[in-house]
Each structure stands twice: as structure tokens, then as C-alpha cells.
Amino acid sequence: MLSMILTSGVNSQASGGSILATVAMVALWIGVLYLIMIRPQKKQQKEMDALRESVKPGDNIMTTGGFYGVVLDVVDDTVIVEFGNNKNCRIPMHKNAIAEVERDDDSAAEDK
């Protein structure tokens, strides 16, 4: 009977230590996942937001749909884009639809 009491006390201490180790491992894995997955995604999102905010008239852009065009005007969160050689094809779009921005060499030199 005495041995059962002594061994039950030892087992409860051992299980308490293993719970602490398990919690520490879960916290470590959450930290690793944050560093590998979430942090780079947030950094990329900030870069895309900065790119979209820097759009100005005359920039060549590619939309998320794969269309290439030239920005004619920027109003708040809307850009007016001219597609192709047809000067009558002007479409207003939201800035979130911009995937890439290509600037002319002259304007790129001015930004530096």
C-alpha cells in the first residue's frame, strides 16, 4: 500500500513535467511557424501596398487578370487604365487589382 502511494506521487510529478515540456514545445512550434509563414507574408503585403500607393500617371501596370495597360489618372483607391492601342479603352479599376508596376527609365532615375 505504501509503495502505491509513493509511486503515485512520483507519477504525478513526472506527468506535470511532461505537460510543461509539451506546452513549451507547442509554443516553440508556434514561434517557428510565425517566423517561417506569417512574418514573410506580412512583409510581402506591406511591399505590395507600398507599390500600389506609389502608382502615378504614365506607369505601365499589369493587372491581376494579366492585362497590361498604362495608368492615366489616380483618384484615391481608383486608377483609370488605358489598355492596348485603342485610345477609347479606358477602364477605372481598384488599386488592389494591380499586380506589377513597370516605370519608365526616366521616372525610375528621378525616384532615386
C-alpha positions as a printed Julia matrix, in Angstrom:
112×3 Matrix{Float64}:
   0.0    0.0     0.0
   2.82   2.38    0.89
   4.54   1.63   -2.41
   1.35   2.61   -4.31
   1.21   5.96   -2.54
   4.88   6.65   -3.2
   4.69   5.66   -6.87
   1.52   7.68   -7.45
   3.3   10.78   -6.11
   6.25  10.17   -8.43
   3.99   9.65  -11.46
   2.07  12.87  -10.84
   5.33  14.84  -10.69
   6.58  13.19  -13.86
   3.35  13.93  -15.7
   3.5   17.56  -14.52
   6.95  17.88  -16.01
   5.87  16.33  -19.29
   2.92  18.73  -19.54
   5.29  21.65  -19.09
   7.58  20.24  -21.77
   4.62  19.73  -24.1
   3.45  23.32  -23.63
   7.0   24.55  -24.27
   7.25  22.5   -27.48
   3.87  23.79  -28.73
   4.97  27.38  -28.02
   8.25  26.73  -29.83
   6.44  25.36  -32.89
   4.05  28.31  -32.96
   7.06  30.64  -32.87
   8.78  28.76  -35.71
   5.61  28.79  -37.83
   5.26  32.53  -37.24
   8.82  33.17  -38.38
   8.54  30.9   -41.43
   5.0   31.62  -42.67
   3.27  34.66  -41.19
   6.09  37.2   -40.95
   7.25  36.92  -44.6
   3.64  37.13  -45.8
   3.1   40.36  -43.85
   6.34  41.78  -45.26
   5.27  40.94  -48.82
   1.84  42.51  -48.2
   3.45  45.74  -46.98
   5.66  45.87  -50.09
   2.64  45.39  -52.38
   0.71  48.11  -50.52
   3.64  50.49  -50.92
   3.89  49.61  -54.62
   0.2   50.27  -55.18
   0.37  53.58  -53.32
   3.29  54.73  -55.48
   1.4   54.3   -58.76
   1.24  57.52  -60.76
   0.03  58.5   -64.23
   2.24  57.17  -67.0
   3.21  53.95  -65.23
   2.83  50.68  -67.1
   0.99  48.13  -65.0
  -0.12  44.53  -65.15
  -3.43  43.68  -63.51
  -4.2   40.57  -61.51
  -6.13  39.36  -64.56
  -2.97  39.55  -66.69
  -3.87  42.66  -68.71
  -1.18  45.26  -69.43
  -2.06  48.94  -69.51
  -0.96  52.49  -68.86
  -2.22  54.48  -65.87
  -3.92  57.7   -66.97
  -5.17  59.03  -63.63
  -5.14  58.11  -59.94
  -8.04  59.08  -57.66
  -7.96  57.77  -54.08
  -8.21  53.96  -54.4
  -9.17  54.03  -58.09
  -6.92  54.17  -61.15
  -8.0   54.81  -64.71
  -6.12  52.48  -67.03
  -5.83  52.56  -70.81
  -5.47  49.11  -72.37
  -3.89  48.35  -75.74
  -3.54  50.67  -78.7
  -7.19  51.64  -78.65
  -7.32  55.09  -77.04
 -11.0   54.64  -76.23
 -10.48  51.63  -73.96
 -10.17  53.34  -70.59
 -11.31  51.41  -67.55
 -11.44  52.54  -63.91
 -10.15  49.88  -61.54
  -9.38  49.49  -57.86
  -5.71  49.71  -56.86
  -5.9   46.19  -55.41
  -6.19  44.85  -58.97
  -2.6   45.93  -59.73
  -0.13  43.04  -59.68
   3.02  44.7   -61.1
   4.22  48.2   -61.89
   6.8   48.97  -64.59
   8.14  52.51  -64.67
   9.92  54.28  -67.49
  13.71  54.65  -67.11
  13.38  58.44  -66.78
  10.96  58.27  -63.85
  12.97  55.5   -62.18
  16.06  57.73  -62.25
  14.07  60.6   -60.73
  12.9   58.42  -57.82
  16.48  57.62  -56.8
